[in-house]
């Protein structure tokens, strides 16, 4: 069901930004933990790139759900679940998105509880979660373009 056209260019710009953020996060992830933690700017930069990546994920998800399924105001955890339910992303992966939504909320509302070693652990163990989103949304966009392309008769 398509309510109105997706703004593909907007989604692709966000995906491109996410790739830039990931590049910075990967560079920080290459540091040893001691070096990473020795300069307080490293965790701050990583946290900023991570938060902006998560914000982009849920901005893209909200846009897709609003334009293709008519969803209105959705909180991040609901976006995560609905992306899986509607087949925008794999249902199994939507559980990962659910955790990411919870972590984004924690970063924004309980920021005083987010530690630098925790950020480092995410860099070392979870950047693939963001890469997976980029991959699955790129695939969704490719299929959307095919489905909405004018048919030659």
N, CA, C and O atoms as a GROMACS GRO file, in nm:
protein
  612
    1UNK      N    1   0.084  -0.117   0.000
    1UNK     CA    2   0.000   0.000   0.000
    1UNK      C    3   0.090   0.124   0.000
    1UNK      O    4   0.178   0.137   0.084
    2UNK      N    5   0.066   0.214  -0.093
    2UNK     CA    6   0.143   0.338  -0.099
    2UNK      C    7   0.045   0.453  -0.077
    2UNK      O    8  -0.046   0.474  -0.156
    3UNK      N    9   0.066   0.527   0.031
    3UNK     CA   10  -0.018   0.642   0.062
    3UNK      C   11   0.027   0.760  -0.024
    3UNK      O   12  -0.055   0.825  -0.088
    4UNK      N   13   0.154   0.788  -0.023
    4UNK     CA   14   0.213   0.890  -0.110
    4UNK      C   15   0.358   0.852  -0.136
    4UNK      O   16   0.413   0.764  -0.069
    5UNK      N   17   0.418   0.916  -0.233
    5UNK     CA   18   0.552   0.878  -0.275
    5UNK      C   19   0.655   0.902  -0.165
    5UNK      O   20   0.651   1.002  -0.094
    6UNK      N   21   0.746   0.809  -0.155
    6UNK     CA   22   0.860   0.827  -0.065
    6UNK      C   23   0.951   0.934  -0.123
    6UNK      O   24   0.960   0.949  -0.245
    7UNK      N   25   1.016   1.007  -0.037
    7UNK     CA   26   1.119   1.102  -0.080
    7UNK      C   27   1.252   1.026  -0.081
    7UNK      O   28   1.330   1.032   0.013
    8UNK      N   29   1.272   0.955  -0.190
    8UNK     CA   30   1.390   0.868  -0.204
    8UNK      C   31   1.518   0.947  -0.184
    8UNK      O   32   1.612   0.901  -0.118
    9UNK      N   33   1.523   1.067  -0.242
    9UNK     CA   34   1.645   1.147  -0.229
    9UNK      C   35   1.676   1.181  -0.083
    9UNK      O   36   1.792   1.182  -0.043
   10UNK      N   37   1.574   1.209  -0.006
   10UNK     CA   38   1.592   1.238   0.137
   10UNK      C   39   1.646   1.114   0.210
   10UNK      O   40   1.738   1.124   0.291
   11UNK      N   41   1.589   0.998   0.180
   11UNK     CA   42   1.634   0.874   0.243
   11UNK      C   43   1.778   0.846   0.203
   11UNK      O   44   1.861   0.810   0.288
   12UNK      N   45   1.809   0.861   0.076
   12UNK     CA   46   1.945   0.834   0.029
   12UNK      C   47   2.046   0.932   0.089
   12UNK      O   48   2.159   0.893   0.118
   13UNK      N   49   2.007   1.058   0.108
   13UNK     CA   50   2.096   1.154   0.176
   13UNK      C   51   2.123   1.110   0.319
   13UNK      O   52   2.236   1.116   0.366
   14UNK      N   53   2.019   1.065   0.388
   14UNK     CA   54   2.036   1.017   0.527
   14UNK      C   55   2.126   0.894   0.530
   14UNK      O   56   2.211   0.881   0.619
   15UNK      N   57   2.108   0.804   0.436
   15UNK     CA   58   2.192   0.684   0.430
   15UNK      C   59   2.338   0.723   0.404
   15UNK      O   60   2.430   0.664   0.461
   16UNK      N   61   2.357   0.821   0.318
   16UNK     CA   62   2.492   0.869   0.289
   16UNK      C   63   2.556   0.931   0.414
   16UNK      O   64   2.673   0.907   0.442
   17UNK      N   65   2.479   1.010   0.486
   17UNK     CA   66   2.528   1.066   0.612
   17UNK      C   67   2.565   0.956   0.710
   17UNK      O   68   2.667   0.964   0.778
   18UNK      N   69   2.480   0.854   0.717
   18UNK     CA   70   2.509   0.742   0.806
   18UNK      C   71   2.639   0.674   0.768
   18UNK      O   72   2.715   0.632   0.855
   19UNK      N   73   2.666   0.663   0.638
   19UNK     CA   74   2.792   0.604   0.594
   19UNK      C   75   2.910   0.688   0.642
   19UNK      O   76   3.013   0.634   0.685
   20UNK      N   77   2.895   0.821   0.636
   20UNK     CA   78   3.000   0.910   0.688
   20UNK      C   79   3.020   0.890   0.838
   20UNK      O   80   3.133   0.882   0.886
   21UNK      N   81   2.909   0.883   0.911
   21UNK     CA   82   2.918   0.863   1.056
   21UNK      C   83   2.987   0.730   1.086
   21UNK      O   84   3.071   0.721   1.175
   22UNK      N   85   2.949   0.626   1.009
   22UNK     CA   86   3.009   0.494   1.029
   22UNK      C   87   3.159   0.496   1.003
   22UNK      O   88   3.236   0.430   1.072
   23UNK      N   89   3.199   0.571   0.904
   23UNK     CA   90   3.341   0.582   0.874
   23UNK      C   91   3.416   0.640   0.994
   23UNK      O   92   3.523   0.591   1.031
   24UNK      N   93   3.361   0.742   1.054
   24UNK     CA   94   3.422   0.803   1.173
   24UNK      C   95   3.420   0.706   1.291
   24UNK      O   96   3.517   0.696   1.366
   25UNK      N   97   3.308   0.637   1.307
   25UNK     CA   98   3.297   0.540   1.417
   25UNK      C   99   3.396   0.425   1.398
   25UNK      O  100   3.456   0.378   1.495
   26UNK      N  101   3.412   0.378   1.274
   26UNK     CA  102   3.508   0.270   1.248
   26UNK      C  103   3.650   0.315   1.283
   26UNK      O  104   3.728   0.239   1.340
   27UNK      N  105   3.683   0.439   1.247
   27UNK     CA  106   3.817   0.491   1.278
   27UNK      C  107   3.839   0.493   1.429
   27UNK      O  108   3.945   0.454   1.478
   28UNK      N  109   3.739   0.536   1.503
   28UNK     CA  110   3.750   0.538   1.649
   28UNK      C  111   3.757   0.396   1.706
   28UNK      O  112   3.823   0.372   1.806
   29UNK      N  113   3.688   0.303   1.640
   29UNK     CA  114   3.687   0.164   1.689
   29UNK      C  115   3.822   0.096   1.672
   29UNK      O  116   3.849  -0.006   1.736
   30UNK      N  117   3.906   0.151   1.586
   30UNK     CA  118   4.038   0.092   1.562
   30UNK      C  119   4.137   0.125   1.674
   30UNK      O  120   4.244   0.064   1.684
   31UNK      N  121   4.100   0.220   1.757
   31UNK     CA  122   4.188   0.257   1.868
   31UNK      C  123   4.181   0.150   1.976
   31UNK      O  124   4.078   0.085   1.994
   32UNK      N  125   4.288   0.133   2.047
   32UNK     CA  126   4.284   0.048   2.165
   32UNK      C  127   4.201   0.117   2.272
   32UNK      O  128   4.188   0.240   2.273
   33UNK      N  129   4.146   0.039   2.361
   33UNK     CA  130   4.058   0.096   2.463
   33UNK      C  131   4.129   0.202   2.547
   33UNK      O  132   4.072   0.307   2.575
   34UNK      N  133   4.252   0.175   2.586
   34UNK     CA  134   4.326   0.270   2.670
   34UNK      C  135   4.343   0.404   2.597
   34UNK      O  136   4.321   0.510   2.655
   35UNK      N  137   4.382   0.398   2.470
   35UNK     CA  138   4.398   0.521   2.392
   35UNK      C  139   4.264   0.592   2.372
   35UNK      O  140   4.256   0.714   2.384
   36UNK      N  141   4.161   0.514   2.343
   36UNK     CA  142   4.028   0.572   2.323
   36UNK      C  143   3.983   0.648   2.448
   36UNK      O  144   3.934   0.760   2.440
   37UNK      N  145   4.001   0.586   2.563
   37UNK     CA  146   3.953   0.645   2.689
   37UNK      C  147   4.045   0.756   2.742
   37UNK      O  148   4.005   0.834   2.827
   38UNK      N  149   4.168   0.762   2.692
   38UNK     CA  150   4.263   0.859   2.744
   38UNK      C  151   4.232   1.004   2.703
   38UNK      O  152   4.280   1.098   2.766
   39UNK      N  153   4.153   1.020   2.599
   39UNK     CA  154   4.115   1.154   2.553
   39UNK      C  155   3.963   1.162   2.554
   39UNK      O  156   3.896   1.094   2.476
   40UNK      N  157   3.908   1.244   2.641
   40UNK     CA  158   3.762   1.249   2.658
   40UNK      C  159   3.689   1.294   2.532
   40UNK      O  160   3.567   1.279   2.523
   41UNK      N  161   3.762   1.349   2.435
   41UNK     CA  162   3.698   1.387   2.308
   41UNK      C  163   3.660   1.265   2.225
   41UNK      O  164   3.566   1.272   2.146
   42UNK      N  165   3.731   1.155   2.242
   42UNK     CA  166   3.700   1.034   2.165
   42UNK      C  167   3.562   0.978   2.199
   42UNK      O  168   3.481   0.958   2.108
   43UNK      N  169   3.531   0.953   2.327
   43UNK     CA  170   3.397   0.905   2.358
   43UNK      C  171   3.288   1.006   2.320
   43UNK      O  172   3.179   0.967   2.277
   44UNK      N  173   3.318   1.135   2.336
   44UNK     CA  174   3.219   1.237   2.302
   44UNK      C  175   3.189   1.236   2.152
   44UNK      O  176   3.074   1.244   2.110
   45UNK      N  177   3.294   1.224   2.071
   45UNK     CA  178   3.275   1.218   1.926
   45UNK      C  179   3.198   1.091   1.888
   45UNK      O  180   3.105   1.095   1.808
   46UNK      N  181   3.240   0.978   1.945
   46UNK     CA  182   3.173   0.852   1.915
   46UNK      C  183   3.026   0.857   1.954
   46UNK      O  184   2.939   0.811   1.880
   47UNK      N  185   2.998   0.912   2.070
   47UNK     CA  186   2.859   0.922   2.115
   47UNK      C  187   2.777   1.009   2.020
   47UNK      O  188   2.663   0.975   1.989
   48UNK      N  189   2.834   1.118   1.973
   48UNK     CA  190   2.763   1.205   1.881
   48UNK      C  191   2.735   1.134   1.748
   48UNK      O  192   2.622   1.138   1.699
   49UNK      N  193   2.836   1.070   1.692
   49UNK     CA  194   2.815   0.998   1.566
   49UNK      C  195   2.716   0.884   1.584
   49UNK      O  196   2.634   0.858   1.496
   50UNK      N  197   2.723   0.815   1.695
   50UNK     CA  198   2.631   0.705   1.722
   50UNK      C  199   2.488   0.756   1.737
   50UNK      O  200   2.395   0.699   1.679
   51UNK      N  201   2.470   0.862   1.815
   51UNK     CA  202   2.336   0.918   1.837
   51UNK      C  203   2.277   0.966   1.705
   51UNK      O  204   2.159   0.943   1.676
   52UNK      N  205   2.357   1.034   1.624
   52UNK     CA  206   2.307   1.084   1.496
   52UNK      C  207   2.274   0.969   1.401
   52UNK      O  208   2.181   0.979   1.322
   53UNK      N  209   2.349   0.861   1.409
   53UNK     CA  210   2.317   0.743   1.328
   53UNK      C  211   2.182   0.685   1.370
   53UNK      O  212   2.098   0.651   1.286
   54UNK      N  213   2.162   0.675   1.500
   54UNK     CA  214   2.035   0.621   1.549
   54UNK      C  215   1.918   0.713   1.514
   54UNK      O  216   1.811   0.666   1.476
   55UNK      N  217   1.938   0.843   1.525
   55UNK     CA  218   1.834   0.938   1.487
   55UNK      C  219   1.799   0.921   1.339
   55UNK      O  220   1.682   0.923   1.302
   56UNK      N  221   1.900   0.904   1.256
   56UNK     CA  222   1.877   0.885   1.112
   56UNK      C  223   1.798   0.757   1.085
   56UNK      O  224   1.707   0.756   1.002
   57UNK      N  225   1.832   0.651   1.156
   57UNK     CA  226   1.760   0.525   1.139
   57UNK      C  227   1.611   0.546   1.162
   57UNK      O  228   1.528   0.502   1.082
   58UNK      N  229   1.578   0.612   1.271
   58UNK     CA  230   1.436   0.625   1.304
   58UNK      C  231   1.367   0.736   1.225
   58UNK      O  232   1.245   0.731   1.208
   59UNK      N  233   1.440   0.834   1.176
   59UNK     CA  234   1.382   0.931   1.083
   59UNK      C  235   1.345   0.862   0.953
   59UNK      O  236   1.236   0.883   0.899
   60UNK      N  237   1.436   0.780   0.902
   60UNK     CA  238   1.408   0.705   0.779
   60UNK      C  239   1.290   0.610   0.800
   60UNK      O  240   1.199   0.604   0.717
   61UNK      N  241   1.292   0.538   0.910
   61UNK     CA  242   1.183   0.444   0.939
   61UNK      C  243   1.049   0.513   0.950
   61UNK      O  244   0.949   0.465   0.896
   62UNK      N  245   1.046   0.626   1.019
   62UNK     CA  246   0.920   0.701   1.034
   62UNK      C  247   0.871   0.747   0.898
   62UNK      O  248   0.752   0.738   0.868
   63UNK      N  249   0.961   0.797   0.815
   63UNK     CA  250   0.922   0.846   0.682
   63UNK      C  251   0.862   0.732   0.597
   63UNK      O  252   0.758   0.749   0.535
   64UNK      N  253   0.929   0.619   0.596
   64UNK     CA  254   0.880   0.505   0.518
   64UNK      C  255   0.742   0.462   0.568
   64UNK      O  256   0.652   0.439   0.488
   65UNK      N  257   0.726   0.450   0.698
   65UNK     CA  258   0.597   0.406   0.752
   65UNK      C  259   0.487   0.509   0.727
   65UNK      O  260   0.372   0.471   0.700
   66UNK      N  261   0.519   0.636   0.735
   66UNK     CA  262   0.419   0.740   0.710
   66UNK      C  263   0.376   0.742   0.564
   66UNK      O  264   0.257   0.750   0.533
   67UNK      N  265   0.473   0.735   0.474
   67UNK     CA  266   0.442   0.747   0.332
   67UNK      C  267   0.386   0.620   0.270
   67UNK      O  268   0.305   0.628   0.178
   68UNK      N  269   0.427   0.504   0.319
   68UNK     CA  270   0.379   0.381   0.256
   68UNK      C  271   0.262   0.316   0.330
   68UNK      O  272   0.185   0.241   0.270
   69UNK      N  273   0.249   0.344   0.457
   69UNK     CA  274   0.143   0.278   0.534
   69UNK      C  275   0.053   0.374   0.611
   69UNK      O  276  -0.036   0.330   0.683
   70UNK      N  277   0.075   0.504   0.596
   70UNK     CA  278  -0.013   0.602   0.657
   70UNK      C  279   0.002   0.620   0.806
   70UNK      O  280  -0.085   0.678   0.871
   71UNK      N  281   0.111   0.570   0.863
   71UNK     CA  282   0.132   0.587   1.006
   71UNK      C  283   0.155   0.733   1.039
   71UNK      O  284   0.218   0.807   0.964
   72UNK      N  285   0.104   0.773   1.152
   72UNK     CA  286   0.126   0.910   1.200
   72UNK      C  287   0.234   0.904   1.307
   72UNK      O  288   0.325   0.821   1.299
   73UNK      N  289   0.226   0.988   1.404
   73UNK     CA  290   0.326   0.997   1.511
   73UNK      C  291   0.357   0.859   1.569
   73UNK      O  292   0.269   0.790   1.621
   74UNK      N  293   0.484   0.821   1.559
   74UNK     CA  294   0.528   0.694   1.614
   74UNK      C  295   0.651   0.716   1.700
   74UNK      O  296   0.741   0.791   1.662
   75UNK      N  297   0.655   0.652   1.814
   75UNK     CA  298   0.776   0.658   1.895
   75UNK      C  299   0.874   0.553   1.840
   75UNK      O  300   0.835   0.462   1.767
   76UNK      N  301   0.999   0.568   1.876
   76UNK     CA  302   1.105   0.490   1.812
   76UNK      C  303   1.087   0.339   1.826
   76UNK      O  304   1.113   0.266   1.730
   77UNK      N  305   1.045   0.291   1.939
   77UNK     CA  306   1.028   0.146   1.956
   77UNK      C  307   0.918   0.093   1.865
   77UNK      O  308   0.928  -0.018   1.812
   78UNK      N  309   0.814   0.171   1.848
   78UNK     CA  310   0.704   0.130   1.759
   78UNK      C  311   0.752   0.129   1.613
   78UNK      O  312   0.713   0.042   1.536
   79UNK      N  313   0.835   0.226   1.576
   79UNK     CA  314   0.892   0.228   1.441
   79UNK      C  315   0.971   0.099   1.418
   79UNK      O  316   0.956   0.035   1.313
   80UNK      N  317   1.054   0.062   1.514
   80UNK     CA  318   1.136  -0.059   1.502
   80UNK      C  319   1.049  -0.181   1.476
   80UNK      O  320   1.077  -0.260   1.386
   81UNK      N  321   0.944  -0.196   1.553
   81UNK     CA  322   0.856  -0.313   1.539
   81UNK      C  323   0.780  -0.311   1.407
   81UNK      O  324   0.770  -0.414   1.340
   82UNK      N  325   0.727  -0.195   1.370
   82UNK     CA  326   0.646  -0.187   1.248
   82UNK      C  327   0.730  -0.207   1.122
   82UNK      O  328   0.680  -0.261   1.023
   83UNK      N  329   0.855  -0.165   1.124
   83UNK     CA  330   0.941  -0.189   1.007
   83UNK      C  331   0.953  -0.339   0.982
   83UNK      O  332   0.956  -0.383   0.866
   84UNK      N  333   0.961  -0.418   1.088
   84UNK     CA  334   0.965  -0.562   1.073
   84UNK      C  335   0.831  -0.620   1.034
   84UNK      O  336   0.824  -0.708   0.948
   85UNK      N  337   0.725  -0.572   1.097
   85UNK     CA  338   0.590  -0.622   1.067
   85UNK      C  339   0.551  -0.598   0.922
   85UNK      O  340   0.486  -0.682   0.859
   86UNK      N  341   0.590  -0.484   0.869
   86UNK     CA  342   0.552  -0.448   0.732
   86UNK      C  343   0.651  -0.501   0.628
   86UNK      O  344   0.630  -0.481   0.508
   87UNK      N  345   0.756  -0.567   0.672
   87UNK     CA  346   0.851  -0.625   0.578
   87UNK      C  347   0.949  -0.526   0.517
   87UNK      O  348   1.015  -0.557   0.418
   88UNK      N  349   0.959  -0.409   0.576
   88UNK     CA  350   1.058  -0.311   0.529
   88UNK      C  351   1.197  -0.363   0.562
   88UNK      O  352   1.290  -0.350   0.482
   89UNK      N  353   1.211  -0.420   0.680
   89UNK     CA  354   1.334  -0.490   0.721
   89UNK      C  355   1.294  -0.630   0.764
   89UNK      O  356   1.176  -0.658   0.788
   90UNK      N  357   1.391  -0.717   0.775
   90UNK     CA  358   1.363  -0.852   0.822
   90UNK      C  359   1.308  -0.846   0.964
   90UNK      O  360   1.355  -0.769   1.047
   91UNK      N  361   1.208  -0.929   0.988
   91UNK     CA  362   1.143  -0.928   1.120
   91UNK      C  363   1.243  -0.954   1.233
   91UNK      O  364   1.237  -0.891   1.338
   92UNK      N  365   1.334  -1.047   1.210
   92UNK     CA  366   1.437  -1.077   1.310
   92UNK      C  367   1.520  -0.953   1.341
   92UNK      O  368   1.552  -0.926   1.457
   93UNK      N  369   1.555  -0.877   1.238
   93UNK     CA  370   1.636  -0.756   1.256
   93UNK      C  371   1.558  -0.648   1.330
   93UNK      O  372   1.619  -0.564   1.398
   94UNK      N  373   1.427  -0.647   1.319
   94UNK     CA  374   1.348  -0.544   1.389
   94UNK      C  375   1.367  -0.554   1.540
   94UNK      O  376   1.350  -0.455   1.611
   95UNK      N  377   1.401  -0.673   1.590
   95UNK     CA  378   1.430  -0.686   1.734
   95UNK      C  379   1.560  -0.614   1.771
   95UNK      O  380   1.573  -0.558   1.880
   96UNK      N  381   1.655  -0.616   1.679
   96UNK     CA  382   1.778  -0.539   1.699
   96UNK      C  383   1.745  -0.390   1.698
   96UNK      O  384   1.795  -0.314   1.780
   97UNK      N  385   1.660  -0.349   1.603
   97UNK     CA  386   1.618  -0.208   1.597
   97UNK      C  387   1.548  -0.166   1.726
   97UNK      O  388   1.563  -0.053   1.771
   98UNK      N  389   1.472  -0.257   1.783
   98UNK     CA  390   1.404  -0.228   1.909
   98UNK      C  391   1.506  -0.195   2.019
   98UNK      O  392   1.487  -0.101   2.096
   99UNK      N  393   1.612  -0.274   2.026
   99UNK     CA  394   1.719  -0.246   2.122
   99UNK      C  395   1.787  -0.114   2.093
   99UNK      O  396   1.822  -0.039   2.184
  100UNK      N  397   1.807  -0.086   1.965
  100UNK     CA  398   1.871   0.039   1.924
  100UNK      C  399   1.782   0.158   1.963
  100UNK      O  400   1.834   0.262   2.005
  101UNK      N  401   1.652   0.144   1.950
  101UNK     CA  402   1.560   0.250   1.989
  101UNK      C  403   1.571   0.276   2.139
  101UNK      O  404   1.575   0.391   2.183
  102UNK      N  405   1.575   0.169   2.215
  102UNK     CA  406   1.590   0.184   2.361
  102UNK      C  407   1.721   0.252   2.396
  102UNK      O  408   1.725   0.335   2.487
  103UNK      N  409   1.827   0.216   2.325
  103UNK     CA  410   1.957   0.277   2.354
  103UNK      C  411   1.959   0.424   2.314
  103UNK      O  412   2.017   0.507   2.384
  104UNK      N  413   1.896   0.456   2.202
  104UNK     CA  414   1.887   0.597   2.162
  104UNK      C  415   1.815   0.677   2.270
  104UNK      O  416   1.859   0.786   2.306
  105UNK      N  417   1.706   0.623   2.321
  105UNK     CA  418   1.632   0.692   2.426
  105UNK      C  419   1.718   0.710   2.551
  105UNK      O  420   1.713   0.814   2.617
  106UNK      N  421   1.795   0.610   2.581
  106UNK     CA  422   1.886   0.618   2.696
  106UNK      C  423   1.991   0.726   2.675
  106UNK      O  424   2.022   0.802   2.766
  107UNK      N  425   2.046   0.732   2.554
  107UNK     CA  426   2.148   0.833   2.523
  107UNK      C  427   2.093   0.975   2.537
  107UNK      O  428   2.163   1.065   2.582
  108UNK      N  429   1.968   0.993   2.499
  108UNK     CA  430   1.908   1.126   2.500
  108UNK      C  431   1.853   1.163   2.638
  108UNK      O  432   1.871   1.276   2.683
  109UNK      N  433   1.788   1.070   2.704
  109UNK     CA  434   1.719   1.102   2.829
  109UNK      C  435   1.796   1.064   2.955
  109UNK      O  436   1.778   1.125   3.060
  110UNK      N  437   1.880   0.963   2.943
  110UNK     CA  438   1.959   0.918   3.060
  110UNK      C  439   2.107   0.929   3.028
  110UNK      O  440   2.187   0.843   3.065
  111UNK      N  441   2.143   1.035   2.959
  111UNK     CA  442   2.280   1.055   2.910
  111UNK      C  443   2.384   1.046   3.021
  111UNK      O  444   2.498   1.007   2.997
  112UNK      N  445   2.346   1.083   3.141
  112UNK     CA  446   2.439   1.077   3.254
  112UNK      C  447   2.475   0.933   3.292
  112UNK      O  448   2.570   0.911   3.367
  113UNK      N  449   2.401   0.837   3.242
  113UNK     CA  450   2.429   0.696   3.272
  113UNK      C  451   2.512   0.629   3.164
  113UNK      O  452   2.558   0.516   3.183
  114UNK      N  453   2.534   0.696   3.050
  114UNK     CA  454   2.609   0.637   2.941
  114UNK      C  455   2.758   0.659   2.968
  114UNK      O  456   2.804   0.772   2.981
  115UNK      N  457   2.832   0.549   2.978
  115UNK     CA  458   2.974   0.560   3.012
  115UNK      C  459   3.063   0.549   2.888
  115UNK      O  460   3.022   0.494   2.785
  116UNK      N  461   3.181   0.600   2.900
  116UNK     CA  462   3.278   0.592   2.790
  116UNK      C  463   3.317   0.448   2.758
  116UNK      O  464   3.325   0.414   2.640
  117UNK      N  465   3.341   0.361   2.858
  117UNK     CA  466   3.369   0.220   2.825
  117UNK      C  467   3.252   0.153   2.752
  117UNK      O  468   3.273   0.066   2.666
  118UNK      N  469   3.130   0.192   2.785
  118UNK     CA  470   3.012   0.137   2.718
  118UNK      C  471   3.011   0.180   2.571
  118UNK      O  472   2.983   0.098   2.483
  119UNK      N  473   3.041   0.305   2.544
  119UNK     CA  474   3.048   0.355   2.406
  119UNK      C  475   3.156   0.278   2.329
  119UNK      O  476   3.135   0.239   2.214
  120UNK      N  477   3.270   0.256   2.393
  120UNK     CA  478   3.378   0.182   2.329
  120UNK      C  479   3.333   0.040   2.295
  120UNK      O  480   3.363  -0.011   2.187
  121UNK      N  481   3.262  -0.023   2.385
  121UNK     CA  482   3.212  -0.159   2.362
  121UNK      C  483   3.118  -0.162   2.242
  121UNK      O  484   3.122  -0.256   2.162
  122UNK      N  485   3.035  -0.061   2.228
  122UNK     CA  486   2.944  -0.054   2.112
  122UNK      C  487   3.025  -0.040   1.984
  122UNK      O  488   2.994  -0.104   1.884
  123UNK      N  489   3.129   0.042   1.988
  123UNK     CA  490   3.214   0.058   1.870
  123UNK      C  491   3.276  -0.076   1.829
  123UNK      O  492   3.285  -0.107   1.710
  124UNK      N  493   3.317  -0.152   1.925
  124UNK     CA  494   3.384  -0.279   1.897
  124UNK      C  495   3.287  -0.390   1.856
  124UNK      O  496   3.325  -0.481   1.783
  125UNK      N  497   3.163  -0.384   1.904
  125UNK     CA  498   3.074  -0.499   1.889
  125UNK      C  499   2.944  -0.477   1.812
  125UNK      O  500   2.876  -0.574   1.778
  126UNK      N  501   2.908  -0.352   1.783
  126UNK     CA  502   2.773  -0.332   1.729
  126UNK      C  503   2.762  -0.240   1.608
  126UNK      O  504   2.651  -0.206   1.568
  127UNK      N  505   2.872  -0.200   1.548
  127UNK     CA  506   2.861  -0.116   1.428
  127UNK      C  507   2.793  -0.190   1.314
  127UNK      O  508   2.733  -0.128   1.227
  128UNK      N  509   2.803  -0.320   1.315
  128UNK     CA  510   2.737  -0.400   1.209
  128UNK      C  511   2.586  -0.386   1.215
  128UNK      O  512   2.518  -0.407   1.114
  129UNK      N  513   2.531  -0.352   1.330
  129UNK     CA  514   2.386  -0.330   1.340
  129UNK      C  515   2.343  -0.211   1.254
  129UNK      O  516   2.238  -0.214   1.190
  130UNK      N  517   2.425  -0.106   1.253
  130UNK     CA  518   2.396   0.010   1.170
  130UNK      C  519   2.419  -0.024   1.023
  130UNK      O  520   2.339   0.015   0.938
  131UNK      N  521   2.525  -0.096   0.994
  131UNK     CA  522   2.552  -0.139   0.856
  131UNK      C  523   2.436  -0.222   0.803
  131UNK      O  524   2.398  -0.209   0.686
  132UNK      N  525   2.380  -0.306   0.887
  132UNK     CA  526   2.268  -0.391   0.846
  132UNK      C  527   2.145  -0.306   0.810
  132UNK      O  528   2.074  -0.337   0.715
  133UNK      N  529   2.122  -0.200   0.885
  133UNK     CA  530   2.010  -0.111   0.854
  133UNK      C  531   2.031  -0.049   0.716
  133UNK      O  532   1.940  -0.049   0.633
  134UNK      N  533   2.149   0.002   0.692
  134UNK     CA  534   2.179   0.065   0.562
  134UNK      C  535   2.155  -0.036   0.450
  134UNK      O  536   2.095  -0.003   0.348
  135UNK      N  537   2.203  -0.158   0.469
  135UNK     CA  538   2.185  -0.263   0.368
  135UNK      C  539   2.036  -0.292   0.345
  135UNK      O  540   1.991  -0.295   0.230
  136UNK      N  541   1.961  -0.314   0.452
  136UNK     CA  542   1.821  -0.352   0.437
  136UNK      C  543   1.736  -0.239   0.380
  136UNK      O  544   1.645  -0.264   0.300
  137UNK      N  545   1.764  -0.115   0.418
  137UNK     CA  546   1.687  -0.003   0.362
  137UNK      C  547   1.725   0.020   0.217
  137UNK      O  548   1.640   0.054   0.135
  138UNK      N  549   1.852   0.003   0.184
  138UNK     CA  550   1.893   0.016   0.043
  138UNK      C  551   1.821  -0.087  -0.043
  138UNK      O  552   1.777  -0.056  -0.154
  139UNK      N  553   1.808  -0.208   0.007
  139UNK     CA  554   1.735  -0.313  -0.064
  139UNK      C  555   1.586  -0.276  -0.076
  139UNK      O  556   1.526  -0.294  -0.182
  140UNK      N  557   1.528  -0.225   0.030
  140UNK     CA  558   1.388  -0.182   0.027
  140UNK      C  559   1.369  -0.073  -0.079
  140UNK      O  560   1.273  -0.078  -0.157
  141UNK      N  561   1.459   0.024  -0.082
  141UNK     CA  562   1.450   0.135  -0.178
  141UNK      C  563   1.462   0.083  -0.322
  141UNK      O  564   1.388   0.125  -0.411
  142UNK      N  565   1.555  -0.009  -0.342
  142UNK     CA  566   1.571  -0.068  -0.476
  142UNK      C  567   1.440  -0.136  -0.519
  142UNK      O  568   1.396  -0.117  -0.632
  143UNK      N  569   1.380  -0.213  -0.432
  143UNK     CA  570   1.254  -0.280  -0.464
  143UNK      C  571   1.140  -0.180  -0.483
  143UNK      O  572   1.054  -0.198  -0.569
  144UNK      N  573   1.139  -0.075  -0.402
  144UNK     CA  574   1.037   0.030  -0.413
  144UNK      C  575   1.047   0.098  -0.550
  144UNK      O  576   0.945   0.122  -0.616
  145UNK      N  577   1.168   0.130  -0.591
  145UNK     CA  578   1.188   0.195  -0.722
  145UNK      C  579   1.136   0.105  -0.834
  145UNK      O  580   1.070   0.154  -0.926
  146UNK      N  581   1.165  -0.024  -0.826
  146UNK     CA  582   1.117  -0.118  -0.929
  146UNK      C  583   0.965  -0.124  -0.930
  146UNK      O  584   0.903  -0.124  -1.036
  147UNK      N  585   0.905  -0.129  -0.811
  147UNK     CA  586   0.761  -0.142  -0.800
  147UNK      C  587   0.686  -0.017  -0.845
  147UNK      O  588   0.573  -0.025  -0.892
  148UNK      N  589   0.749   0.099  -0.831
  148UNK     CA  590   0.681   0.224  -0.864
  148UNK      C  591   0.725   0.284  -0.998
  148UNK      O  592   0.677   0.390  -1.039
  149UNK      N  593   0.817   0.215  -1.066
  149UNK     CA  594   0.864   0.265  -1.197
  149UNK      C  595   0.750   0.257  -1.298
  149UNK      O  596   0.671   0.162  -1.296
  150UNK      N  597   0.742   0.356  -1.386
  150UNK     CA  598   0.641   0.348  -1.493
  150UNK      C  599   0.661   0.223  -1.577
  150UNK      O  600   0.773   0.186  -1.611
  151UNK      N  601   0.552   0.161  -1.610
  151UNK     CA  602   0.557   0.036  -1.690
  151UNK      C  603   0.557   0.074  -1.838
  151UNK      O  604   0.473   0.151  -1.884
  152UNK      N  605   0.650   0.018  -1.912
  152UNK     CA  606   0.654   0.038  -2.058
  152UNK      C  607   0.560  -0.059  -2.123
  152UNK      O  608   0.563  -0.179  -2.095
  153UNK      N  609   0.477  -0.009  -2.209
  153UNK     CA  610   0.379  -0.097  -2.277
  153UNK      C  611   0.423  -0.123  -2.418
  153UNK      O  612   0.355  -0.195  -2.492
   0.00000   0.00000   0.00000
